[in-house]
Amino acid sequence: MKKYILLVLISTLLCACSADEPDYNVPAAVNAAEGLKKVDTTLVYDSYEGEEAQAEEALETFASKDGLCVIEKKPSYYEVWLYHDKGDPYDVGCAYAEAILETGMDYAEVLEPYLYENIDSAFPNLDGEYTPVIDRINLLKPQIPQEYVQELEGFATVLSGGLKGMEADGKLSYEEVFLASMVPDCLRGTNCNALSVWGEKSVTGERIISRTMDWPMGSTNQMCTAQAVMHFVMGEGKNSFTSVAVLGMLDVLTGLNDKGVFAAMLDAGSGYDYVCEGKKCYSFELRRALEDMDDARSLGEHMVEESKNFTYSHNIVVTDKNDCFVAEDCVDTSEYSAGLSTLRDKDTPLTDGISWDNPDSLCVVNAFLSEGADDSFTISGHNYIRFCKYNEWVGEKDKLSVSDIKSIVTRESTQRDSGWQNIYSYLTYHIVIYDYATGELDIAFTGPEGVVDHPVFTKVSH
């Protein structure tokens, strides 16, 4: 196993080596290997100082006849309002589908290729027989909170026009629409990372949270035409919240509720056998937690407590004005695994041999870092590299501003071929940054042209 770990790290680090990046303890013998050459710069040191994010004006507005959904089309994204305070979940789902149809976009052309690319990745040998995918949907559906199922049913019924089954035919069926909101739980997501600074590490002393969302963009980047910011306006007894997602997806990948609780999910590879019978969708459980919980600790503890009930292991970074945690949710309970889920904070001891050298800050990659957790970190070279990059770059200044954070999370050039060991790469779908000092939410949306150097951040309402 040790030889395997070393080989993985060496092979990944060889790909990462460049003229202006440290080698992160690559053995000297590897650096001196015959034929290994330094490449041109892969870093972009553009400053965001003085470059304030600007709000975008709506180009067009669309609404359902009952007013339960309003969609504004903006240059970089769709802004959506779902008024759960004025209608029942099924009607809100129907209204959402109606408003999407009103936009005139070919939603099937955007969504269907993305779904089947993800299906082919999770099930490489189905050969057009999609019963295993439908089985997963049916096994997970009973554990989704019923109000969300009703919302999804209304949405899928109207958007599909009653078409059933699964076939890559350029049309969206009921099952395909339903599956779109279950990808993280049913098929899997991809690379992500996050960073939070506060206190002595923050220029204002207040918290800044940054979340880079890496996500399949589709074979023609068509998913980038469906970037969405969704406002779930809830009734009495529930927190309203904003979700940064994809148009038409009703689970939560990144959310901020009206109590200031920010939460975002990141994969954490485990290698365990997939089990979905009797399991919950963690993306919908996160949505429910944002609606029900008023502080970061409560939300994080809830997700850790529920971790054995989920399909895939994952991290959830969660913050509020006072706290920052990572819910390291391990789903395995076998006798061969520690099966340890942990609510990690800045004081949690880390895996042997790993150190974080920046007080008042916390970094998250696609692995568990807590001491005693299942080790999906040291066997994963790309996670090790990204963690080391963050550790070094966060330490370059005593205090960091929002502009500094933007520069760090976009530092790598998009000209670089390799992506998995990059904080900013060709995989980056959007970057979300929330500043607790100002209450401002800035997002860099990747457009149809793909990821670009020095992306523009847009100020978004929440």
Backbone torsions as a table, in degrees:
resi	resn	phi	psi	omega
1	MET	NA	-42.0	179.6
2	LYS	-61.2	-40.2	178.2
3	LYS	-64.3	-38.0	179.6
4	TYR	-64.6	-44.2	178.9
5	ILE	-59.5	-44.9	-178.2
6	LEU	-63.5	-42.4	-179.6
7	LEU	-63.9	-41.2	178.9
8	VAL	-62.7	-46.0	-179.4
9	LEU	-63.9	-42.9	-178.5
10	ILE	-64.2	-47.1	-176.8
11	SER	-64.2	-38.6	-179.8
12	THR	-71.5	-40.4	-177.5
13	LEU	-69.9	-30.8	175.3
14	LEU	-60.2	-41.1	178.4
15	CYS	-65.8	-27.9	-174.1
16	ALA	-85.8	-14.0	-171.0
17	CYS	-65.5	131.1	177.9
18	SER	-147.8	171.7	-173.2
19	ALA	-66.7	-26.2	-175.2
20	ASP	-120.2	15.5	176.3
21	GLU	-113.0	143.2	174.3
22	PRO	-66.9	160.4	-176.9
23	ASP	-92.5	2.0	175.7
24	TYR	49.9	50.6	173.8
25	ASN	65.4	29.4	170.7
26	VAL	-62.9	132.5	-179.3
27	PRO	-53.9	142.3	-177.4
28	ALA	-56.4	-36.9	-179.2
29	ALA	-62.8	-31.5	178.9
30	VAL	-73.4	-43.9	179.4
31	ASN	-61.5	-29.3	-177.4
32	ALA	-92.2	6.1	-175.5
33	ALA	-60.5	141.5	-178.9
34	GLU	-60.8	133.0	177.4
35	GLY	88.3	-8.5	178.8
36	LEU	-81.2	121.5	-177.4
37	LYS	-125.0	145.8	173.4
38	LYS	-68.6	147.1	178.5
39	VAL	-108.1	172.6	178.7
40	ASP	-62.8	170.1	-177.4
41	THR	-54.4	141.1	175.6
42	THR	-117.3	8.1	-176.7
43	LEU	-113.7	146.9	178.3
44	VAL	-120.6	117.3	-175.1
45	TYR	-101.3	29.8	178.7
46	ASP	-66.0	135.6	178.5
47	SER	-90.1	146.5	172.8
48	TYR	-99.6	6.7	-179.4
49	GLU	-59.7	127.4	179.7
50	GLY	80.2	-1.2	-179.9
51	GLU	-101.0	85.8	-176.4
52	GLU	-76.5	138.3	175.1
53	ALA	-66.8	142.0	-179.0
54	GLN	-116.6	144.5	175.3
55	ALA	-74.2	150.3	177.8
56	GLU	-100.5	143.1	176.0
57	GLU	-85.0	147.8	178.6
58	ALA	-70.1	136.4	175.3
59	LEU	-87.7	-39.2	178.6
60	GLU	-148.7	156.1	177.1
61	THR	-127.2	137.3	-179.3
62	PHE	-130.8	148.9	-179.3
63	ALA	-149.5	151.3	172.7
64	SER	-73.0	158.6	-177.4
65	LYS	-62.9	-32.2	-179.3
66	ASP	-86.8	-3.9	177.2
67	GLY	78.3	7.6	-178.4
68	LEU	-77.5	-14.7	176.0
69	CYS	-138.2	133.7	173.4
70	VAL	-127.7	133.9	178.7
71	ILE	-124.8	126.9	171.1
72	GLU	-106.2	125.6	175.1
73	LYS	-87.4	121.7	179.4
74	LYS	-116.4	166.5	-175.7
75	PRO	-54.6	-37.2	-174.2
76	SER	-107.4	-15.3	-172.7
77	TYR	-163.7	169.0	171.8
78	TYR	-100.1	133.0	175.0
79	GLU	-106.3	125.9	-169.9
80	VAL	-122.2	136.9	171.7
81	TRP	-118.5	124.4	175.9
82	LEU	-114.3	115.8	-171.2
83	TYR	-96.2	80.3	177.2
84	HIS	-70.6	-13.6	177.8
85	ASP	-79.6	-6.1	-175.9
86	LYS	-121.6	-3.3	-178.4
87	GLY	-158.1	165.7	-179.9
88	ASP	-79.8	163.4	-173.1
89	PRO	-57.2	-41.5	-178.9
90	TYR	-61.6	-44.4	-179.1
91	ASP	-66.1	-37.1	177.1
92	VAL	-63.7	-42.2	177.3
93	GLY	-61.1	-44.1	177.2
94	CYS	-60.9	-42.9	-178.3
95	ALA	-63.2	-38.9	179.3
96	TYR	-62.2	-46.7	178.8
97	ALA	-63.1	-42.1	179.9
98	GLU	-60.1	-43.5	-179.1
99	ALA	-66.5	-38.3	177.0
100	ILE	-62.3	-43.7	178.2
101	LEU	-62.8	-32.5	179.1
102	GLU	-66.3	-26.7	-178.7
103	THR	-65.8	-23.6	-179.5
104	GLY	81.7	-0.9	178.1
105	MET	-71.0	151.1	175.5
106	ASP	-85.1	85.1	-174.2
107	TYR	-65.3	-34.2	177.6
108	ALA	-62.8	-37.9	-179.9
109	GLU	-64.7	-30.8	177.4
110	VAL	-77.5	-50.9	-166.3
111	LEU	-84.9	-41.8	-171.3
112	GLU	-62.3	-46.3	177.8
113	PRO	-59.7	-38.3	177.8
114	TYR	-59.9	-45.4	-179.0
115	LEU	-61.5	-45.6	-175.5
116	TYR	-75.4	-25.5	172.0
117	GLU	-66.5	-39.9	177.1
118	ASN	-70.0	-39.2	177.6
119	ILE	-62.7	-44.8	-179.7
120	ASP	-63.1	-32.1	177.9
121	SER	-70.8	-40.6	-179.2
122	ALA	-79.4	-32.6	-178.7
123	PHE	-129.9	83.0	-172.7
124	PRO	-71.3	-10.4	-173.4
125	ASN	-125.0	32.4	-177.4
126	LEU	-76.6	-32.1	177.0
127	ASP	54.8	46.2	174.7
128	GLY	83.3	-0.4	178.7
129	GLU	-105.3	105.0	-168.9
130	TYR	-103.0	19.7	178.6
131	THR	-56.5	-40.8	179.0
132	PRO	-60.3	-32.8	178.3
133	VAL	-71.0	-45.5	178.2
134	ILE	-61.8	-37.2	177.1
135	ASP	-60.1	-41.8	178.7
136	ARG	-62.9	-43.5	178.5
137	ILE	-58.4	-47.5	-176.3
138	ASN	-68.4	-30.7	178.8
139	LEU	-75.9	-31.5	-179.3
140	LEU	-85.3	-30.5	-172.9
141	LYS	-54.7	-42.7	-178.0
142	PRO	-62.6	-22.5	-178.2
143	GLN	-91.3	-8.7	175.7
144	ILE	-73.5	133.7	177.5
145	PRO	-48.5	135.6	-170.0
146	GLN	-60.2	-32.6	179.1
147	GLU	-65.7	-31.2	177.1
148	TYR	-75.3	-36.7	176.3
149	VAL	-61.5	-43.6	179.2
150	GLN	-62.6	-42.8	177.9
151	GLU	-61.2	-46.1	178.6
152	LEU	-63.3	-40.0	-179.5
153	GLU	-64.1	-42.6	176.4
154	GLY	-62.7	-43.9	-179.1
155	PHE	-63.4	-48.7	-176.5
156	ALA	-68.6	-36.1	-178.9
157	THR	-63.9	-46.8	-178.2
158	VAL	-72.3	-44.1	-175.1
159	LEU	-67.9	-35.1	-178.7
160	SER	-82.2	-18.0	-176.0
161	GLY	65.8	21.3	178.8
162	GLY	91.5	-1.4	179.3
163	LEU	-68.2	134.0	-178.7
164	LYS	-119.2	163.0	177.2
165	GLY	92.8	179.0	-179.8
166	MET	-129.5	121.9	178.7
167	GLU	-159.9	134.0	179.0
168	ALA	-78.2	81.8	-172.2
169	ASP	-124.6	11.9	179.9
170	GLY	81.7	6.1	177.5
171	LYS	-124.3	151.0	180.0
172	LEU	-98.7	124.3	176.6
173	SER	-94.7	169.9	176.7
174	TYR	-55.1	-47.8	-177.5
175	GLU	-65.6	-38.5	-179.5
176	GLU	-66.2	-42.4	178.5
177	VAL	-63.9	-41.6	178.5
178	PHE	-62.1	-43.9	-177.6
179	LEU	-62.6	-32.4	-177.0
180	ALA	-56.1	-32.2	179.3
181	SER	-91.9	9.2	-178.7
182	MET	-125.8	11.2	-175.9
183	VAL	-55.7	-48.1	-178.5
184	PRO	-60.5	-32.4	-175.1
185	ASP	-91.9	-25.3	-172.8
186	CYS	-102.3	-36.5	-173.6
187	LEU	-121.8	-40.1	177.1
188	ARG	120.6	156.2	177.7
189	GLY	-104.0	-135.1	-177.6
190	THR	-155.9	-156.6	-174.6
191	ASN	-66.5	145.9	173.6
192	CYS	-156.9	168.6	172.1
193	ASN	-157.5	163.3	-178.2
194	ALA	-152.3	155.1	179.0
195	LEU	-146.1	136.0	172.5
196	SER	-129.6	138.5	174.2
197	VAL	-129.6	154.2	-178.1
198	TRP	-162.8	-179.6	172.9
199	GLY	54.4	-127.5	-177.0
200	GLU	-68.5	-16.0	-179.6
201	LYS	-90.4	-10.1	-177.6
202	SER	-106.6	138.3	-179.7
203	VAL	-57.5	-40.7	-178.3
204	THR	-89.8	-12.9	-172.5
205	GLY	86.5	-14.8	179.3
206	GLU	-91.2	161.9	-175.2
207	ARG	-73.6	142.8	167.9
208	ILE	-124.0	132.8	176.5
209	ILE	-123.7	130.0	177.8
210	SER	-121.2	136.4	-180.0
211	ARG	-134.6	117.0	175.8
212	THR	-93.6	122.8	-178.9
213	MET	-103.5	109.6	172.8
214	ASP	-95.6	131.9	-169.6
215	TRP	-156.8	143.6	177.5
216	PRO	-59.0	126.6	-176.5
217	MET	-96.2	-2.7	-176.6
218	GLY	91.3	158.5	-174.2
219	SER	-63.7	-23.4	178.4
220	THR	-119.6	23.0	-176.3
221	ASN	59.3	25.1	-175.3
222	GLN	-66.7	-24.7	179.5
223	MET	-66.4	-22.3	179.9
224	CYS	-72.4	-12.7	174.0
225	THR	-84.4	-2.4	-177.0
226	ALA	-123.9	28.1	172.9
227	GLN	-59.3	140.7	-175.1
228	ALA	-144.8	144.0	168.3
229	VAL	-118.9	118.3	-172.7
230	MET	-114.1	130.2	178.0
231	HIS	-105.4	110.7	177.1
232	PHE	-91.5	104.0	-178.3
233	VAL	-91.2	108.1	-171.2
234	MET	-98.5	161.4	179.0
235	GLY	-81.7	-173.2	-177.0
236	GLU	-59.3	137.0	178.6
237	GLY	88.8	-1.6	179.1
238	LYS	-125.0	146.8	172.7
239	ASN	-79.2	130.8	167.7
240	SER	-74.5	155.0	-177.8
241	PHE	-153.5	160.7	175.8
242	THR	-109.9	133.5	179.8
243	SER	-117.7	131.0	175.7
244	VAL	-100.9	114.7	-167.5
245	ALA	-154.4	-147.9	177.2
246	VAL	-117.5	140.1	179.7
247	LEU	-52.5	127.9	176.8
248	GLY	91.5	-3.0	178.8
249	MET	-100.6	125.6	-169.7
250	LEU	-104.3	-0.1	172.0
251	ASP	-83.3	-175.3	-178.9
252	VAL	-122.5	123.4	172.1
253	LEU	-101.0	-42.3	175.7
254	THR	-140.0	127.7	-177.3
255	GLY	-142.0	152.7	177.1
256	LEU	-138.2	116.5	-177.9
257	ASN	-94.1	173.9	-173.4
258	ASP	-75.3	-0.3	171.5
259	LYS	-95.5	1.3	179.4
260	GLY	85.7	15.9	176.7
261	VAL	-88.2	120.7	179.1
262	PHE	-107.1	134.3	179.5
263	ALA	-145.1	139.8	179.9
264	ALA	-147.6	140.5	-178.2
265	MET	-96.7	148.3	176.1
266	LEU	-137.4	137.9	175.9
267	ASP	-61.1	153.6	168.9
268	ALA	-141.4	102.6	-175.8
269	GLY	-59.9	138.3	-177.9
270	SER	-127.1	-31.5	-177.8
271	GLY	80.0	5.2	179.4
272	TYR	-75.5	156.6	174.6
273	ASP	-62.9	139.9	-179.4
274	TYR	-75.6	130.2	176.4
275	VAL	-132.6	128.0	178.5
276	CYS	-124.7	-14.4	179.6
277	GLU	-64.2	123.0	-179.2
278	GLY	77.0	3.6	-176.9
279	LYS	-93.1	159.5	177.8
280	LYS	-100.3	157.5	172.8
281	CYS	-86.8	113.7	-176.7
282	TYR	-67.0	-25.7	178.2
283	SER	-67.8	-34.5	175.9
284	PHE	-81.3	-30.9	175.4
285	GLU	-65.1	-35.8	176.4
286	LEU	-65.9	-39.9	176.2
287	ARG	-59.8	-45.8	-179.4
288	ARG	-63.4	-38.2	179.7
289	ALA	-65.3	-39.0	176.8
290	LEU	-64.2	-35.7	178.3
291	GLU	-71.2	-32.4	-170.0
292	ASP	-100.3	-22.3	-167.9
293	MET	-114.9	143.8	-170.1
294	ASP	-106.2	-1.3	-179.8
295	ASP	-148.2	159.7	-174.1
296	ALA	-65.5	-41.5	-177.4
297	ARG	-62.1	-45.4	-179.6
298	SER	-60.8	-43.8	-179.8
299	LEU	-65.0	-45.8	-179.5
300	GLY	-62.7	-43.8	179.4
301	GLU	-63.6	-38.7	178.7
302	HIS	-62.3	-45.3	-178.4
303	MET	-66.2	-36.3	176.3
304	VAL	-65.6	-44.0	179.9
305	GLU	-61.5	-33.3	-178.1
306	GLU	-88.0	-3.1	-167.4
307	SER	-57.4	-36.5	-179.4
308	LYS	-69.8	-10.5	-179.5
309	ASN	-95.9	5.5	-176.3
310	PHE	-100.9	168.0	-176.3
311	THR	-83.9	-48.0	-176.4
312	TYR	-118.7	146.1	171.0
313	SER	-67.0	149.7	-176.2
314	HIS	-165.2	166.5	169.1
315	ASN	-109.1	148.4	169.9
316	ILE	-130.6	113.9	174.4
317	VAL	-83.0	131.8	-176.2
318	VAL	-139.6	131.9	-177.6
319	THR	-136.3	158.6	161.8
320	ASP	-141.3	-167.5	-175.9
321	LYS	-60.7	-30.7	-171.8
322	ASN	-105.9	-20.8	-170.4
323	ASP	-137.0	160.1	174.2
324	CYS	-144.6	129.0	-178.5
325	PHE	-139.1	164.6	166.2
326	VAL	-126.6	118.4	172.7
327	ALA	-80.8	104.3	177.4
328	GLU	-88.2	96.7	-170.7
329	ASP	-97.4	105.2	178.1
330	CYS	-97.6	129.6	-175.4
331	VAL	-95.4	-8.6	-172.8
332	ASP	-83.8	136.1	178.4
333	THR	-126.1	17.4	-175.6
334	SER	-72.9	163.5	-179.1
335	GLU	-69.7	-13.4	-178.4
336	TYR	-92.2	0.7	-174.2
337	SER	-127.4	148.3	172.5
338	ALA	-63.8	-33.4	177.4
339	GLY	57.2	35.3	-171.7
340	LEU	-94.7	121.2	170.7
341	SER	-102.7	140.7	-171.9
342	THR	-140.2	142.8	169.1
343	LEU	-94.4	95.3	-175.3
344	ARG	-81.7	138.1	171.0
345	ASP	-130.8	-169.8	-175.1
346	LYS	-63.9	-21.4	-177.0
347	ASP	-98.9	-2.1	-178.8
348	THR	-69.9	126.8	176.6
349	PRO	-59.2	140.5	-176.5
350	LEU	-99.5	167.6	177.0
351	THR	-50.0	143.8	-179.6
352	ASP	-51.0	133.2	176.3
353	GLY	86.7	-2.2	-179.1
354	ILE	-112.5	134.2	177.0
355	SER	-136.2	147.3	173.4
356	TRP	-115.1	121.0	-166.2
357	ASP	-102.3	13.4	-174.4
358	ASN	-121.4	102.8	178.2
359	PRO	-60.5	158.0	178.4
360	ASP	56.0	42.8	175.8
361	SER	-159.0	161.0	-178.9
362	LEU	-149.8	137.1	-176.7
363	CYS	-119.6	143.6	178.9
364	VAL	-131.5	131.2	171.1
365	VAL	-125.9	-167.5	-174.5
366	ASN	-89.7	56.9	-180.0
367	ALA	-163.8	159.2	173.3
368	PHE	-83.4	135.3	-178.6
369	LEU	-114.3	-13.3	-175.7
370	SER	-67.3	143.8	176.7
371	GLU	-58.3	129.7	178.1
372	GLY	90.0	-10.6	178.0
373	ALA	-74.9	162.3	174.8
374	ASP	-55.2	131.3	-171.6
375	ASP	-85.5	90.2	171.8
376	SER	-106.0	18.5	-175.2
377	PHE	-105.4	-57.5	-173.5
378	THR	-69.9	-16.8	176.1
379	ILE	-90.7	1.8	-177.1
380	SER	-118.0	100.0	-175.2
381	GLY	-60.7	-38.6	-176.0
382	HIS	-68.1	-34.2	176.4
383	ASN	-68.9	-39.3	178.1
384	TYR	-61.0	-44.4	-178.7
385	ILE	-62.8	-47.8	-177.7
386	ARG	-64.1	-39.1	177.0
387	PHE	-61.7	-44.1	179.0
388	CYS	-64.5	-39.9	177.3
389	LYS	-60.4	-49.2	177.9
390	TYR	-57.6	-45.0	-178.0
391	ASN	-58.5	-42.2	-179.8
392	GLU	-72.8	-48.6	-172.8
393	TRP	-70.9	-34.9	176.2
394	VAL	-65.7	-29.3	-179.2
395	GLY	-82.4	-1.6	-177.0
396	GLU	-70.3	-26.7	178.5
397	LYS	-125.7	150.2	178.0
398	ASP	-66.4	-40.6	-177.8
399	LYS	-131.7	143.9	-177.1
400	LEU	-117.6	140.9	174.4
401	SER	-103.3	175.5	174.7
402	VAL	-59.5	-40.0	178.0
403	SER	-61.3	-40.6	177.9
404	ASP	-63.1	-42.6	179.8
405	ILE	-62.7	-42.9	178.4
406	LYS	-59.4	-41.3	179.6
407	SER	-65.5	-38.3	-179.5
408	ILE	-66.9	-47.1	-172.3
409	VAL	-79.4	-5.6	175.5
410	THR	-120.1	18.1	-169.9
411	ARG	-68.3	-30.0	-174.7
412	GLU	-82.8	141.5	-177.8
413	SER	-75.4	142.6	178.0
414	THR	-76.0	-6.1	177.6
415	GLN	-74.3	-11.0	-178.0
416	ARG	-76.2	136.2	-176.6
417	ASP	-71.6	-42.3	-172.8
418	SER	-81.8	143.9	-176.4
419	GLY	-123.2	-30.0	-169.9
420	TRP	-65.9	-27.9	179.9
421	GLN	-95.9	9.8	-179.3
422	ASN	-99.3	144.0	171.0
423	ILE	-72.4	-39.9	176.8
424	TYR	-121.6	122.1	-171.9
425	SER	-149.4	-177.6	177.8
426	TYR	-64.9	-9.7	179.2
427	LEU	-88.3	-11.2	-170.3
428	THR	-71.8	117.3	-179.0
429	TYR	-86.2	-44.7	170.5
430	HIS	-161.4	163.5	176.7
431	ILE	-123.8	127.5	-177.7
432	VAL	-113.8	126.3	179.1
433	ILE	-128.7	124.6	178.0
434	TYR	-117.0	128.2	-178.5
435	ASP	-107.0	111.7	-178.3
436	TYR	-69.9	-20.2	179.3
437	ALA	-69.8	-39.2	-176.9
438	THR	-108.0	-15.2	-174.9
439	GLY	73.1	19.6	-177.2
440	GLU	-95.8	137.9	179.5
441	LEU	-112.8	113.5	-179.6
442	ASP	-111.0	135.5	-178.2
443	ILE	-134.0	133.2	170.8
444	ALA	-100.7	109.3	-179.4
445	PHE	-92.2	128.3	172.6
446	THR	-77.2	128.8	-178.7
447	GLY	-93.5	-178.4	-177.9
448	PRO	-59.5	-21.2	178.5
449	GLU	-74.5	-9.8	-179.1
450	GLY	93.5	-177.6	-176.0
451	VAL	-68.7	136.7	-178.6
452	VAL	-125.1	156.8	173.2
453	ASP	-66.3	144.1	177.7
454	HIS	49.9	65.8	-178.7
455	PRO	-66.3	155.9	179.0
456	VAL	-88.5	132.9	176.5
457	PHE	-93.7	139.9	179.6
458	THR	-112.3	136.1	176.7
459	LYS	-81.6	127.4	-171.7
460	VAL	-121.7	139.0	177.9
461	SER	-76.8	155.9	178.7
462	HIS	-150.8	NA	NA
